[in-house]
């Protein structure tokens, strides 16, 4: 009986959320290639859960982030792609992005946003945006503007 009780206690400790820091955010990236629009939603992460071998973020609005981050398939007309719309969520800490089990992504937040800005996408914020990410986007915009200006210099 004592062994069963101890096993239950250990499992409860394992499932206890791990605290997040103020640098941990869940960002939803939603893209409409046809309209050249990039939407960003930011939600604070309040903690993390260990599930199997992964780390899963717990947001302040779990049902909203789950709904927003569900991947959208490309729009098809007569078996051809007519517009690409995609939406996904990532755990972000500083400029690094992590997938849904806590593994680091190859891309950073600023590199993803930079690609869309270079292709003349309009960026919209559907929630308040943390200052750190505002600065990253501003720096990307300035860098792209300077690169374009340098291209037009004789």
C-alpha positions, 0 to 999 in steps of 0.5 A: 500500500505504501508503495502505491501511495509513493508512486501516486505522489511521485506522479503528481510531483512530475505533473506539477507545472514548471514556472515560466519567466517573463521572457516566455511568450506563446506567439501565434503566427498567421499568414495569408499569402494571397492578401500579403498579411501577417498577423501576430498574437502574443500570450504570456506563458504561465508555466510548462508541463512535462509530457512524455519527453517534451515540454509543453507551454501553458498559456494564460488563454489555453482554449484561445491559443489552441484554436488560433494555432491549429494549422490551416491547409492551403486553399484549393480551387480546381485541384490547384493552390489559389492562396496559401493561408497558414497558422501555427503557434510557437513558444518564444523566449527572447528571439528563440522559438520552440516547437510543441514539445520544447525542441528549439526551432532552426528559425528565430522569431526575427528571421521568420518575420524578416522573410515576410517583411522582405516580401512586402507583407503587412504585419498586424498585431491582434493582441498587445505585443511585448516591448522586446518583440516590438523592438525586433520588428522595428530593427528588421524594418529598419534593416530591410529599408536600409538594404533596399536603399543601398540597392538603389544607390549608384 
